[in-house]
Amino acid sequence: MDAVRVVAEPRRREILRLVWDEELSAGEIAERFDVTFGAVSQHLKVLRDAGLVTLRQDGRKRYYRADREAMGPLATYLQTMWATRLDALAELAEQAERAAQGDQAEQAERAAQGDQADRA
């Protein structure tokens, strides 16, 4: 299967993101999803067959890691996509924080005005 088609599936992209910088066991990967272990195992097989992840077996455990070199330009695209999403998430968090601070300032101002009205 074509690597672009493989990563078009959102769960496979998420699996790649999880194993991008660290090696994880199949069980550790499966714990992060709301689907069965078997479903995650199928996704891992597709990723492995496409050459996008490497597999290391240690006893009964299977460990996966993204194979960035095998991905070629696709690796750069994925990193850029994830960074863009993180940047957007950070911006949303900052906006929410500014809005919360504005609400707190507004509440404090109303409370101060209420105190002045009580004194009058």
C-alpha positions in Angstrom: 0.0 0.0 0.0 1.2 3.5 -0.8 2.7 5.3 2.2 0.5 8.4 1.7 -2.7 6.3 1.7 -1.4 4.5 4.8 -1.0 7.8 6.7 -4.3 9.2 5.4 -6.0 7.2 8.1 -6.1 9.3 11.3 -5.3 6.5 13.8 -2.3 5.5 11.8 -1.0 9.1 11.9 -1.6 9.2 15.6 0.3 5.9 16.1 3.2 7.4 14.1 3.2 10.5 16.2 3.3 8.3 19.4 6.3 6.3 18.1 8.1 9.2 16.4 10.6 9.9 19.2 10.4 6.8 21.3 9.9 3.1 21.0 6.6 1.8 22.5 5.2 -1.7 22.9 2.0 -2.6 21.1 0.2 -2.7 24.4 1.4 0.9 25.3 0.2 2.1 21.9 -3.1 0.3 22.3 -3.7 1.9 25.7 -3.9 5.3 24.1 -6.9 4.5 21.8 -10.5 3.8 22.4 -10.5 0.7 20.1 -9.6 -2.9 20.7 -6.0 -4.1 20.8 -6.8 -6.1 17.7 -7.7 -3.0 15.8 -4.5 -1.2 16.8 -2.6 -4.3 15.9 -4.0 -4.2 12.4 -3.0 -0.6 12.0 0.5 -1.5 13.2 0.7 -4.3 10.6 -0.3 -1.8 7.8 2.3 0.7 9.0 5.0 -2.1 9.2 4.1 -3.5 5.8 4.4 0.0 4.3 7.9 0.4 5.9 6.8 3.3 8.1 7.6 1.7 11.4 10.3 -0.8 12.6 9.5 -3.7 14.8 11.7 -5.1 17.5 10.7 -8.2 19.3 11.8 -8.8 22.9 10.4 -12.1 24.2 6.6 -11.9 23.8 6.6 -8.1 23.5 6.7 -6.2 20.2 8.2 -2.7 20.2 7.5 -0.2 17.4 9.3 3.0 16.3 8.7 5.3 13.4 11.3 4.8 10.6 11.8 8.4 9.5 14.5 7.5 7.0 12.2 5.1 5.1 9.5 7.8 5.0 11.7 10.3 3.0 9.8 13.5 2.4 6.7 12.2 4.1 8.5 12.5 7.4 9.1 16.2 6.9 5.4 16.7 5.9 4.2 14.9 9.0 6.5 16.9 11.3 5.3 20.1 9.8 1.6 19.1 10.1 2.1 18.1 13.8 4.0 21.3 14.6 1.3 23.4 12.9 -1.4 21.7 15.0 0.6 22.3 18.1 1.1 25.9 17.2 -2.7 26.3 16.7 -3.4 24.6 20.0 -1.0 26.8 21.8 -2.6 29.9 20.3 -6.1 28.7 21.4 -4.8 28.1 24.9 -3.3 31.6 25.0 -6.5 33.1 23.8 -8.5 31.2 26.4 -6.1 32.4 29.1 -6.3 36.0 28.0 -10.1 35.7 27.9 -10.1 34.3 31.5 -7.8 37.1 32.7 -10.1 39.6 31.1 -13.1 38.1 32.8 -11.3 38.2 36.2 -10.4 41.8 35.7 -14.0 42.6 34.7 -15.3 40.8 37.8 -12.8 42.7 40.0 -13.9 46.0 38.5 -17.6 45.2 39.1 -16.8 44.3 42.7 -14.9 47.5 43.2 -17.8 49.5 41.7 -20.2 47.6 44.0 -18.1 48.5 47.0 -18.1 52.2 46.0 -21.9 52.2 45.6 -22.3 50.6 49.1 -20.1 53.4 50.6 -22.2 56.2 49.0 
